[in-house]
Amino acid sequence: MHLLTTYKLNLKSTFFFFLLFSTIFYIDKIILGPWATVMVHDTFDADFYRFAIHADLLKQFGLFQWFPHFPGGIPSQTSHFSVSYLATLLCTIFPTWLIYNFFIIFYMFIAGLGTFLFFKKFCNFSPIPSLFAGIFYALTSQIHPHSIMHITIYYAFPLTFVFLDQLMLKDKRLHDRFWILKIIFINFFLFISSPILTLPYFIFLQFSLFLIFRGWKPLFVNYYIVRNIGFWFGFSLLCFPVLWSLIQFIPFSHRSYAFFEAFNLTNFASTFLITFFDYVGRTLTIAPMAFGIPFLYSFKRSRWIFICIILTFIISTLFTLSTPIIKGSFLEKMDLAHLVWTTPFLFLCFILSYIDELEKRPISILPSFIVSIIATLIYSLLFYSDELRYTFSIGNCFSAYAFYLFISIRFSIPSKKNNLLFSVGFVFLLIILAYEWNFNTVNKNKFFINIPLYLIIFSIFFIRKYRITAFTAKPFKLFLPLLAILLLVIQVRFMRYFGLGNEGLMYEKYLNMVYSTNLIDTQSSPFRVGSVDFDYPCLLQIKGLESVESRSPIFNRYYKDLFGLAIEPQLKDKKHRKHFDEYWYDLYLGIDLDSRQDLSQFFSVPHLKLLNLRYIFSLNPYEQIKQISSNEIKLLPQEKKKFLHPLASPYDKPIYIYEIKKPFPRFMFIPNSKLFNDGKDLFIALAQATESDLRQYVFLEKTAPLPPITTEKRSASADIAIKTYHPDYIKLEVTNPSPGFMLILNNYHPNWHASINGVKTKIFKADHAFQAVFLENSGKNNIELNFAEPIFYWSYLLSFLGFLFINFSLLIGFRSPPCKQLHP
């Protein structure tokens, strides 16, 4: 019997194998701790900084409903996660680097183990292919282009699927010692998942794969659907605080899909193909996916999985393009374009399904070898010149080589076919070598990265060609694929370190980039800060500063409009205006600033002040800003310390801090008002307003009830004392010489409530995005503002009921299994 089929694999051995595998892969995280590198993109510039700030606010104020540190403020639950999110709670105890390092190792571990168990236990595939699939998925899950937290489904799906299947559909016996651990893991997965991503994606995968691998048996399928409806209903209740807040926020949502071209078949086809090749390239599955194409006619299950893959890309493409079906609807807000994130696991299902079929019945695989080699060659040549794509091209070469070795050893390909296979592969690599060397398309470092690949391919070709018997023994046959896996491991670390999300940033130096916060005044009225040529605004926020900018899929659209006025000089050309209006993931003060020649092409200073901006951090001493520093902006003393970026020399610079003179305070007494028939007229007037206008007038829409309006122009100032400033509660003591408005430069939201001297009063939406209350009486006035979502605490009760519902469903499944006739 063949070596690769005689070795026995059990749960205990694979558990420790994948634990050891993921630990060794990230041994640097364990040894270096806070000095280890981290992936910034989405992970630290959008998620982890928010965990840390939420944790600080929780420790100071307890459960809060308004998040003030986000641009202009936003309801605290309006995100991928709530303030009670598990990672946030962990941040109240542990540093973010420890949480990050733990999750990055843990996710790789459960991705590999779960994939092995899915194919071995649920699909009943051979253990060795299942093991290799687990290794491959564990590796490719680490080069996902997005963060590690909000796409927990990407890592945890296989293991959660297996556990749910075992708990709900199979007879459970008392000797199953791990059923409690399985329930705990499922709960952990649900608590660390993002509801708006997990609900559509997980359910789609779960039911699709169940039907493909178990078949349509009405009684069995109906039972499965009923039990899972209960389970996912419980998960919906568990996530109710976030789901409800997101629904409530829809009127304020800024997201627009208008920048996509009008839907037509040409756009659809091009987007579909680009997305497809992008994902098979990123998951290093070009060769094995192409290898299975000739089997679509013969293998029914493989055909259905491939159809499922194509449907997934079709749905994703439809939601990527602007289509009449979804435009302007609630579906447009659901991120269903990211259903494509489910395809990497579907790829593996397709690959393992035809390998399983090949083991059951012999069929010629030479056409598949030829198709896969051609596909790998085409992909590599198409994307070879691009900096990021280059790493995926080489990664797919490594993947193809490992896959060819596995197939050739697994199915004992005759020597002539072996020679043909490795001859073609060797010629292909010689072409790449000549392409690099003669045309100098890549630098020397990239060339040396490929040397191990060239050597190993040449060695295999040499050994196979000349049939050196010493190298055809069984141990060496096992050594070759293991060596290929080792090369894949090296390649994946390289791609993660240099190509995706910039994991080359050291955590300790990254978070300590901003040394200069001691130069700014933090004792006065609350204010906001911003950054120019500062890649990560979150570094200011994580220092406890409120920022005018951020990175997030969710912003208040009225605030974004004002932000656009502040950077209007940078939006003169169509390219930058289009990006600002229609791209939803970031608000940055600086857009392509190096190409600007004078300050008039930087900012509108009056509108910067309206945002309550007081300090601008920068890595560059802009001459344009220096030229007017005596009038509007001054440069604070240069910080002596330098931030030494661990990898990139451009960051080996001091931090420059610019202070805006006479900034607008967070709370301003405005004696006069201007009324407009609608928001459009108001915004046009606001865009044309001078600083004097903004200090003299509150811009209001004509809504009922209106405050008493006078045509008399009043000029007055007031004494404002801030008694309390908490996320949900603000108390002011104002001494105003005349009637007027108290303008509060926090985002307007209907759940903010106000009282003056104990009497409830209306909060007006002022200056397009902010709040104002009318002070009818002169003299001393006590103003109280509090944010209260009517069902905030009730939503947490529903969340707790959802938790009970989930676990009741799982426990009932354990104690009351279906009758035997339900089993496939």
VEXTOR-397071 format. One record per residue (C-alpha): x, y, z. Coordinates in steps of 0.001 Angstrom, whole numbers, padded with zeros to 6 digits, always signed. Layout:
// VEXTOR-397071
XYZ...
// end
This chain:
// VEXTOR-397071
+000000+000000+000000+001194+003507-000798+003079+005450+001858+000637+008367+001823-002354+006118+002447-000898+003981+005212-000165+006739+007668-002947+007076+010260-004241+010473+011316-006507+011032+014303-008025+014104+015949-005427+014306+018718-002417+014161+016403-003834+016701+013944-004886+019004+016787-001326+019228+018076+000089+019326+014556-001864+022438+013580-001252+024031+016964+002485+023491+016503+002322+024519+012845+000628+027866+013534+002809+028534+016585+006046+027965+014653+004708+030021+011740+004243+032968+014124+007002+032218+016604+008177+035811+016200+004883+037022+017717+005505+034929+020822+009178+035850+021228+009007+039543+020351+005626+040376+021908+004982+044134+021482+008042+044429+019228+006653+041962+016706+005275+043226+013403+001567+043818+012875-000717+044175+009867-002040+047709+009797-004562+047761+006953-008068+047529+008473-006697+045753+011543-005015+048657+013316-006171+051645+011293-009863+050753+011552-010545+048087+014196-007986+047693+016958-007652+051378+017742-011415+051462+018201-011276+048468+020551-008707+050318+022661-010694+053576+022788-013937+051730+023571-012121+049900+026348-010840+053171+027862-014302+054734+027736-015827+051608+029282-013387+051771+032173-014111+055469+032710-017858+055704+032136-019275+052196+031944-021605+051225+029102-021902+054276+026819-024191+055009+023884-022317+057767+022003-018784+057459+020614-017297+060988+020659-013807+060157+019314-015119+059256+015875-015396+062209+013401-018130+064407+014821-019426+061583+017008-021571+058570+016171-023812+056102+018070-021488+053631+019759-023202+050520+018318-023095+051738+014712-020253+049604+013425-019296+046001+012709-019374+045498+016482-020845+046959+019669-019153+048377+022754-019645+044984+024399-017740+043218+021624-015476+040503+022984-012263+042093+021669-013229+045386+023321-013827+043671+026655-010461+041932+026365-008829+045316+025711-009967+046489+029140-007569+043914+030612-004906+043075+028017-002844+045238+025638-003906+045222+022007-000642+043637+020851-001314+040578+023022-004880+040243+021732-003683+040639+018154-000913+038052+018535-003255+035582+020200-005958+035872+017553-003584+035724+014625-002148+032396+015878-005514+031068+017023-007236+031825+013721-004524+030080+011710-004811+027077+014018-008610+026729+013753-008513+027381+009980-006190+024410+009460-007790+022074+011985-011327+022946+010904-010558+022341+007234-009028+018946+008010-012045+017914+010103-014520+019211+007529-013092+017100+004716-012320+014061+006848-015359+013960+009156-018119+015632+007181-017076+014750+003609-015408+011401+004453-012389+012178+002286-009026+010476+002708-006969+011788+005633-003841+012801+003687-005609+015059+001135-007633+016487+004031-004423+017216+005931-002833+018935+002959-006023+020958+002454-005876+022031+006110-002252+023128+005740-003034+024992+002545-006077+026786+003981-004181+027678+007155-001525+029316+004980-003776+031097+002500-006020+032413+005275-003024+034441+006427-002737+036405+003189-006291+037675+003099-006190+041350+002070-008385+042487+004944-008172+042464+008711-008202+039414+010953-011110+040447+013180-014236+041393+011262-013916+038418+008869-013751+035764+011565-015966+033609+009335-013031+033229+006935-011063+031335+009566-013684+029784+011823-016226+028579+009272-014943+025002+008675-014645+024107+012363-017938+025772+013277-019663+023951+010415-018380+020573+011633-019369+021246+015250-022848+022458+014282-023332+019401+012110-022265+017092+014913-024360+018810+017583-027521+019186+015541-027709+016324+013107-025967+013275+014518-026764+011023+017438-024688+012201+020375-023540+009658+022889-022538+010315+026467-018974+009228+025790-018480+012303+023575-016212+014123+026006-015892+017256+023878-019486+018358+023338-019178+021119+025941-015990+022402+024282-017749+022407+020922-020601+024513+022294-018097+026894+023909-016240+027284+020617-019456+028002+018694-020360+030663+021250-016879+032138+020967-017168+032249+017184-020515+034030+017371-019312+036566+019947-016252+037464+017866-018111+037642+014515-019524+040658+012710-023275+040176+012208-023618+042042+008906-020905+039818+007428-021534+036518+009198-025291+036256+008704-025419+036283+004888-022071+034589+004221-022119+031791+006774-025709+030794+006037-025016+030767+002291-021980+028516+002727-023572+026273+005296-026675+025371+003306-024882+025190-000057-022238+022741+001146-024745+020708+003107-026882+020133+000015-023886+019393-002219-022243+016840+000064-025328+015321+001701-027771+015519-001177-031450+016419-001201-033321+014139+001181-036534+015964+002074-037028+014749+005642-033369+015176+006477-033092+018597+004797-036288+019908+006372-035074+018949+009840-031723+020586+009157-033338+023817+007957-035726+024045+010897-032987+023509+013472-030682+026044+011829-033404+028644+011475-033708+028535+015247-029968+028784+015676-029564+031773+013341-032610+033485+014790-030805+033333+018115-027685+034819+016520-029776+037672+015072-031070+038436+018554-027542+038215+019930-026487+040907+017454-029652+042977+017835-027914+046050+019374-025681+046413+016319-028342+045513+013745-030853+047944+015247-028313+050762+015429-027258+050230+011813-030881+050299+010656-031483+053488+012641-028394+055048+011068-029508+054523+007457-030819+058140+007093-027345+059370+008062-025391+056872+005970-023087+058438+003403-022438+055332+001314-023020+055718-002390-022406+053360-005287-022798+056040-007932-019153+055911-008953-019601+052475-010534-020361+052603-014205-023874+051890-015394-024651+048199-015542-024081+046452-018841-022835+043053-019917-019363+044324-020800-018835+045871-017359-020307+042810-015715-018055+040404-017618-014886+042404-016999-015637+042861-013290-016515+039177-012955-013262+038020-014590-011091+040482-012673-012650+039433-009363-012371+035747-010190-008695+035853-011170-007943+038155-008260-009286+035655-005732-007851+032512-007253-004529+034348-007421-004679+035631-003848-005524+032157-002557-002726+030532-004616-005165+028146-006305-004551+028918-009990-002998+025509-010733-005337+023235-008701-008463+025133-009843-007456+024878-013499-006502+021226-012971-010110+020390-012129-011738+022054-015148-011522+018951-017416-013348+016907-014733-016483+019081-014669-018241+016863-017195-017401+013611-015395-017744+014467-011687-021213+015630-010633-020305+016889-007164-017350+018870-008499-019653+020356-011099-022153+021527-008478-019423+023101-006355-018052+024906-009401-021559+026175-010192-021799+027394-006594-018489+029249-007038-019675+030890-010247-022984+031920-008626-021070+033454-005737-018997+035559-008109-022120+036536-010056-023866+037750-006887-020733+039571-005759-020359+041239-009160-024004+042347-009193-023557+044025-005832-020262+045553-006927-021840+047178-009971-024596+049755-009777-027692+047834-010842-031337+048965-010977-032250+046008-008755-030364+047152-005671-029603+050844-006213-030949+052927-003350-032345+049916-001496-031484+048451+001889-029622+045646+000112-027188+048250-001189-025966+048821+002357-025316+045176+003250-021842+044648+001797-023033+041614-000148-020298+042269-002691-018066+040632-000097-019906+037360-000463-016831+036625-002579-014952+036063+000700-016597+032645+000892-014949+031459-002328-011500+030449-000967-013069+027639+001016-015273+026723-001946-012105+026462-004042-010751+023867-001641-014071+021995-001688-013838+021842-005468-010215+020644-005422-010720+017990-002747-013918+016736-004370-012251+015859-007674-009218+014384-005879-011628+012156-003973-013309+011141-007245-009932+010404-008845-009111+008028-006009-012360+006119-006637-012124+005715-010404-009147+005987-012745-009251+008699-015380-006600+010379-017499-005154+013405-015758-002641+014500-018387-005071+017078-019923-005552+018556-016459-001789+018936-016004-001513+020771-019294-004475+023076-018526-003135+023947-015063+000406+024648-016304-000922+026922-019043-003191+028731-016551-000317+029284-014124+001901+030550-016933-000731+032991-018219-001521+034325-014734+002144+034797-013855+002965+036635-017089-000133+038851-016884+000577+040065-013369+004339+039758-013267+005278+043426-013464+003047+044640-010656+004706+044996-007233+001969+043235-005268+000844+040842-007970+004419+039698-008390+004350+038038-004991+001136+036229-005916+002597+035120-009234+005559+033533-007491+003286+032234-004739+001160+030490-007335+004319+028954-008823+005195+027511-005410+001605+026352-004979+001569+024752-008430+004816+022946-007728+003558+021592-004393+000291+020547-006013+002027+018787-008932+004226+016888-006499+001247+015825-004438-000749+014657-007472+002164+012833-009074+003017+010954-005860-000607+010374-004907-001579+008839-008244+001808+007376-009292+001988+009049-012676+004020+006964-015202+007554+008172-015749+006980+009499-019290+004155+011740-018082+006281+012786-015141+009068+013760-017477+006665+015727-019651+005175+017489-016650+008455+018562-015090+010013+019397-018456+007207+021849-019170+007492+023276-015657+011240+023630-015967+010993+025386-019344+008361+027705-017891+010664+028718-015051+013556+029231-017456+011335+031647-019386+010645+033587-016173+014359+033577-015325+015247+034987-018750+012427+037523-018485+013827+038807-015197+017477+038746-016186+017338+040187-019685+014539+042730-019400+015307+043789-015827+011613+043937-014961+012212+043354-011269+014983+044130-008845+017709+041758-007680+015987+041061-004362+012980+039618-006144+015230+037518-008339+016964+035944-005343+013586+035102-003794+013010+032713-006699+016319+030878-006404+014952+028137-004085+012129+027548-006548+014520+027229-009487+016802+024864-007584+014061+022560-006393+012365+022368-009801+015700+021624-011446+016476+018973-008819+013141+017233-009312+013535+017362-013090+017037+015944-012817+015987+013166-010436+012952+012173-012482+014703+012411-015802+017662+010233-014877+015765+007976-012427+018233+008187-009579+016966+005304-007445+018379+006656-004214+015909+009514-004512+012858+007435-005362+012608+005750-001976+009450+006326+000055+011028+008709+002618+012196+010987-000171+008763+010883-001800+007351+012217+001449+010172+014708+001817+009500+016385-001535+005951+017628-000810+007015+018622+002698+009815+020658+001186+007314+022254-001191+005089+023118+001793+008084+024677+003525+008682+026863+000472+005006+027844+000535+005323+028778+004204+008289+031017+003417+006427+032578+000511+003300+033257+002578+005338+034957+005305+007038+037034+002655+003695+038089+001138+002263+038917+004540+005340+040863+005592+005754+042960+002456+002725+042637+000223-000467+042831+002282-001501+045381+004847+002072+046357+005586+002655+043862+008398+006235+045080+008454+005280+047789+010963+006501+047018+014465+003717+047402+017007+005759+049228+019661+007204+051805+017272+003974+052094+015326+001892+053040+018357+004568+055383+019673+004841+057258+016410+003196+060333+017945+005558+061599+020626+004408+065184+020542+001018+065105+022251+002705+066713+025279+003084+069906+023222-000650+070447+022836-003122+071880+025316-005417+069130+026534-006895+071050+029482-009136+073457+027568-012498+072878+025910-012733+069620+023904-011181+069920+020464-010331+067800+017449-007062+067077+015710-006149+066105+012166-003208+064890+010150-001551+065644+006829+000726+063100+005147+000229+061058+008289-000780+057634+007056-002663+056540+010139-005029+059062+011836-005876+056305+014313-002535+056963+016019-003955+060293+017174-007218+058747+018280-005539+055972+020222-003788+058706+022256-007243+059737+023451-007661+062630+020995-010847+063272+019042-010145+063368+015321-011760+065085+012356-010762+062154+010146-010751+058381+010292-010977+055143+008342-014299+053321+008475-017095+052062+006208-019572+054191+008191-019616+057994+008448-022287+060594+009126-023036+061982+005656-023796+065501+006944-020449+065610+008704-018774+064340+005551-020354+067218+003610-018769+069728+006005-015474+067888+005818-015653+068269+002044-016009+072048+002430-012881+072099+004598-010791+070382+001923-012659+071878-001037-009482+073403-002573-008109+069878-002941-011218+068702-004800-011046+071003-007811-010186+068262-010277-012735+065588-011154-010555+062678-010033-010288+063796-006401-013880+065026-006239-015158+061712-007559-013090+059734-005069-014177+061887-002130-017874+061853-003008-018173+058178-003761-015536+056233-001852-016769+055499+001638-013884+054099+003659-011838+057125+004625-011848+060825+005400-008375+062366+005112-007343+066014+005339-004644+065610+002704-005206+064384-000858-002123+064317-003091-000672+067299-001252+002818+067056-002718+001490+068303-006049-000074+071456-004540+001723+074778-004908+000058+077128-002424-002158+077055+000622-005252+077946-001367-004964+074437-002750-004918+072912+000729-007843+073916+002928-010689+076283+003549-009560+077509+006969-012987+078821+008152-014525+075403+007575-011567+073689+009220-012361+075757+012294-016039+074835+012028-014971+071200+012422-013508+072203+015801-010026+071422+014435-007247+072853+016595-004071+070930+015728-002712+069386+012533+000004+066743+012776+002349+066226+009858+005582+064543+008889+006502+067426+006587+007279+071117+007215+005034+072489+004488+006345+075777+003155+002796+076750+002199+001678+076504+005806+004743+078392+007056+003994+081308+004730+000766+082165+006547+001636+080858+009991+001498+084375+011428-002115+084802+010292-003988+081532+010692-001704+078645+011626+001474+078487+013653+004095+075766+013823+004718+074567+017367+008307+073906+018501+009679+070904+016664+009707+067707+018671+013291+066644+019327+012552+062919+019238+012337+061223+015911+010033+058419+015003+012217+055666+013581+010076+053623+011265+011241+049996+011432+011323+049541+007668+010650+052666+005635+013207+055474+005735+010737+058237+004706+009298+058013+008202+012637+058740+009808+011439+062279+010438+010311+064435+013329+006642+065203+013908+005488+068706+013015+002453+070129+014784+000522+073089+013414-001866+074935+015722-004825+076779+014231-005128+080253+015716-008469+081316+017164-010145+077955+016583-013871+077510+017042-014498+076043+020512-016689+072973+020861-019406+075116+022492-020071+078568+020999-022624+081248+021788-024001+082556+018474-026281+085605+018757-027917+085490+015302-029412+082979+012875-030142+082548+009192-033094+080475+008014-033307+078482+004776-036165+076720+003043-034282+073456+002595-030966+071792+003285-029648+072419-000230-029922+076206+000041-028442+076053+003539-025424+074085+002381-024753+076450-000544-024799+079420+001823-022608+077558+004298-020060+076837+001559-019852+080557+000749-019737+081727+004370-016734+083559+005767-015298+082991+009220-017103+086103+010421-020413+084719+009116-019838+081419+010896-019130+083189+014190-022147+085489+013875-024857+083208+012490-026323+079782+013070-027520+078307+009779-030920+076621+010260-033616+075037+008126-037180+076273+008516-038606+073574+010739-041331+073718+013359-041280+074754+016098-038951+077615+015235-037167+079635+017891-038044+083320+018205-036297+085014+015299-035292+088649+015169-033954+090602+012243-031838+092679+014595-028162+091816+014318-026779+091195+017789-023143+091079+018708-022330+089511+022019-020128+086947+023705-020929+084618+026557-019083+082955+029399-019248+079168+028971-018150+076787+031708-018003+073058+030994-019141+071275+034142-019312+067726+032744-018190+066218+029480-018952+062506+029190-019733+060491+026039-023492+060496+026724-023865+063486+029021-022746+067120+028816-023455+069863+031316-022721+073533+030604-023117+076702+032607-023616+079659+030271-023880+083337+031086-025213+085030+027967-025890+088792+027701-028737+088355+025210-030955+085674+023679-029159+083521+021171-028038+080030+020257-025625+077653+021905-023903+075906+018991-022497+072466+019852-020004+071153+017303-021019+067516+017761-022995+065634+015135-026741+066019+015280-028752+062907+016067-032425+062667+017089-031508+060666+020190-029727+063653+021703-031980+065456+024213-031516+068822+025911-032867+070816+028811-032274+074438+029886-032630+075121+033590-034427+071799+033956-036944+072457+031160-036780+070267+028042-035952+072122+024869-035556+071310+021185-032181+070552+019644-031916+072014+016157-029747+070640+013383-027418+073574+012863-024772+074364+010265-025878+071305+008283-024430+068678+010664-024155+069974+014236-026449+070819+017169-027854+074049+018558-030238+074982+021370-031948+078363+021709-031346+080389+024883-034463+082517+025177-033439+084214+028415-030267+086169+029041-028256+085650+032193-027092+082383+033712-028414+079221+032069-027667+075592+032877-027721+073389+029788-027808+069602+029975-027471+067327+026972-027772+063575+027070-027812+060868+024411-030330+058079+025000-031407+055349+022586-034941+054397+023767-034371+050653+023451-030632+050597+024197-030850+048509+027358-033797+046506+026022-031623+045578+023027-029086+044041+025406-031857+042045+027029-032785+040740+023570-029107+039991+023001-029026+037910+026180-032186+036082+025091-030456+035367+021776-027533+033853+023665-029950+031618+025599-031786+030696+022399-028550+029644+020659-027401+027439+023503-030866+025997+024110-030927+025031+020429-027504+023377+020692-028316+021542+023925-031633+020274+022611-029806+018984+019582-027440+017088+021857-030050+015577+024117-032768+014893+021542-031082+013674+018385-033132+012971+015268-034204+009430+014601-031875+007207+012592-033893+007409+009392-032877+011060+009093-029221+010231+008578-027817+010322+005052
// end
